[in-house]
Amino acid sequence: MSVSNIKADFTERLFIEAGLCKGMRVLDVGCGTGDVTFLLAALVGNTGAVVGADRDANALAIARQRINPEDQAAPDFIESDLLDISESLGEFDAIVGRRVLMYQADTVATVRALTQRLRPGGLFVFQEHDTTMVPASRGAFPLHTQAQGWIKRMIEHEGADLHIGFNLYRIFTQAGLSVENVRAECLVQTPDSPSSLGYIVRACLPRILAHGVATAGEIEIETLQQRLDEERTHTQNIFIGDMIFGAWARKPK
Ligand SMILES: C[S@@+](CC[C@H](N)C(=O)[O-])C[C@H]1O[C@@H](n2cnc3c(N)ncnc32)[C@H](O)[C@@H]1O
């Protein structure tokens, strides 16, 4: 099973246990290229409807290319800021998002604005992460620690909340929602399980360099994934590579 599959499993379980089901009308905010949006479309089926919203036109173009023209339950994608979701879309049964609240300057104001688009009694379901405690291990993983550090500092430079997972309960409550469940799951990395940390650093490389977090010479991107793989296979130790949080809350009736 790939790392992304494991994360998708958490997302799917979160949605199902929160109560997302056939026939619902759902808004996926910060949908990016649509991974969560298509998962939702399958959950709500032909009798439901899903709208994905993002401010990144390039990501939305990729998401739209993924639509199967014969699929009756295909989602709609709209270009919009989270703070500016059009009233003309009407009310939704649920508003969801993954890895998006962490990037908002005022998370409580953002959640308040989004709940204007939620019907009374509707569900608000978010998956966010805490990247400050990983990798957590009994053994030493110096290269993994260094690579995670580059990503953490890059995100920090971009003004994101690294502790967002721990803050979900407070944010939802302060925004006037009634929290029903908060959960977290550790993603454990064994020497044999696949890891994409080197590829993530490669994808983030321009941002890491632009923020002066590390130099190209320190990162040595061409050999990074291989050196990370070697660090894991040369030890019998395991570590926690990610801490995933999920939470759901309801808008009072
Ligand atoms: C880390 S990506 C996550 C994408 C998707 N939710 C997923 O899990 O695959 C964050 C996305 O949120 C979008 N985003 C962040 N802040 C936003 C805002 N204020 N309004 C609209 N989109 C936003 C970004 O453009 C980006 O596509």
The ligand as an SDF file (V2000), in Angstrom:
LIG
                    3D

 27 29  0  0  0  0  0  0  0  0999 V2000
   -1.9690   21.3240    0.3670 C   0  0  0  0  0  0  0  0  0  0  0  0
   -3.1610   21.6610   -0.8990 S   0  0  0  0  0  0  0  0  0  0  0  0
   -4.3930   20.4470   -0.5090 C   0  0  0  0  0  0  0  0  0  0  0  0
   -5.2400   20.0640   -1.6970 C   0  0  0  0  0  0  0  0  0  0  0  0
   -6.3410   19.0570   -1.4040 C   0  0  0  0  0  0  0  0  0  0  0  0
   -7.2330   19.5150   -0.3560 N   0  0  0  0  0  0  0  0  0  0  0  0
   -5.7820   17.6960   -1.0450 C   0  0  0  0  0  0  0  0  0  0  0  0
   -5.7440   17.3180    0.1220 O   0  0  0  0  0  0  0  0  0  0  0  0
   -5.3350   16.9880   -1.9810 O   0  0  0  0  0  0  0  0  0  0  0  0
   -3.9020   23.1770   -0.3320 C   0  0  0  0  0  0  0  0  0  0  0  0
   -4.8330   23.7940   -1.3540 C   0  0  0  0  0  0  0  0  0  0  0  0
   -5.5840   24.8250   -0.7180 O   0  0  0  0  0  0  0  0  0  0  0  0
   -5.6910   25.9120   -1.6080 C   0  0  0  0  0  0  0  0  0  0  0  0
   -5.9310   27.1150   -0.7960 N   0  0  0  0  0  0  0  0  0  0  0  0
   -5.2380   27.5270    0.2840 C   0  0  0  0  0  0  0  0  0  0  0  0
   -5.7740   28.6430    0.7850 N   0  0  0  0  0  0  0  0  0  0  0  0
   -6.8370   28.9480    0.0150 C   0  0  0  0  0  0  0  0  0  0  0  0
   -7.8090   30.0000    0.0310 C   0  0  0  0  0  0  0  0  0  0  0  0
   -7.7700   30.9640    0.9550 N   0  0  0  0  0  0  0  0  0  0  0  0
   -8.7860   29.9980   -0.8940 N   0  0  0  0  0  0  0  0  0  0  0  0
   -8.8440   29.0100   -1.8430 C   0  0  0  0  0  0  0  0  0  0  0  0
   -7.9450   27.9990   -1.9240 N   0  0  0  0  0  0  0  0  0  0  0  0
   -6.9600   27.9650   -0.9990 C   0  0  0  0  0  0  0  0  0  0  0  0
   -4.3740   25.9340   -2.3530 C   0  0  0  0  0  0  0  0  0  0  0  0
   -4.4910   26.6370   -3.5910 O   0  0  0  0  0  0  0  0  0  0  0  0
   -4.1200   24.4420   -2.5390 C   0  0  0  0  0  0  0  0  0  0  0  0
   -4.6660   23.9650   -3.7430 O   0  0  0  0  0  0  0  0  0  0  0  0
  1  2  1  0
  2  3  1  0
  2 10  1  0
  3  4  1  0
  4  5  1  0
  5  6  1  0
  5  7  1  0
  7  8  2  0
  7  9  1  0
 10 11  1  0
 11 12  1  0
 11 26  1  0
 12 13  1  0
 13 14  1  0
 13 24  1  0
 14 15  1  0
 14 23  1  0
 15 16  2  0
 16 17  1  0
 17 18  1  0
 17 23  2  0
 18 19  1  0
 18 20  2  0
 20 21  1  0
 21 22  2  0
 22 23  1  0
 24 25  1  0
 24 26  1  0
 26 27  1  0
M  CHG  2   2   1   9  -1
M  END
$$$$
